[in-house]
Amino acid sequence: MDEIIKVTFHNPVNGEREYFFTSAAAIYQHFTAEQIGLSLARLWGKHLSVASPIATKTCVISKHYIHRKPQANKRK
């Protein structure tokens, strides 16, 4: 099952509160460690999982499952 990472800011950033990413590293391509309140190395060290979101002073980082429709058999 695929997963996605959601970053929910306490106060809007660029007019939005929620942002979605496919990896932890992708978060830091869009935001700085100061904006997140945590460096990438520290985020990796906290072992983000679906059952345990990580809260910082500026945001909450959570992991969620993506439910996909099964693919039909492709033409051979």
Secondary structure as the mmCIF struct_conf table of DSSP 4:
data_model
#
loop_
_struct_conf.conf_type_id
_struct_conf.id
_struct_conf.beg_label_comp_id
_struct_conf.beg_label_asym_id
_struct_conf.beg_label_seq_id
_struct_conf.end_label_comp_id
_struct_conf.end_label_asym_id
_struct_conf.end_label_seq_id
STRN STRN1 ASP A 2 VAL A 13
TURN_TY1_P TURN_TY1_P1 ASN A 14 GLY A 15
STRN STRN2 GLU A 16 PHE A 21
BEND BEND1 THR A 22 SER A 23
HELX_RH_AL_P HELX_RH_AL_P1 ALA A 24 HIS A 30
BEND BEND2 PHE A 31 PHE A 31
HELX_RH_AL_P HELX_RH_AL_P2 ALA A 33 ILE A 36
TURN_TY1_P TURN_TY1_P2 GLY A 37 GLY A 37
BEND BEND3 LEU A 38 LEU A 38
HELX_RH_AL_P HELX_RH_AL_P3 LEU A 40 GLY A 45
TURN_TY1_P TURN_TY1_P3 LYS A 46 HIS A 47
STRN STRN3 SER A 49 SER A 49
TURN_TY1_P TURN_TY1_P4 VAL A 50 ALA A 51
STRN STRN4 SER A 52 SER A 52
STRN STRN5 ILE A 54 ALA A 55
BEND BEND4 LYS A 57 THR A 58
STRN STRN6 CYS A 59 ILE A 66
HELX_LH_PP_P HELX_LH_PP_P1 LYS A 69 ARG A 75
#
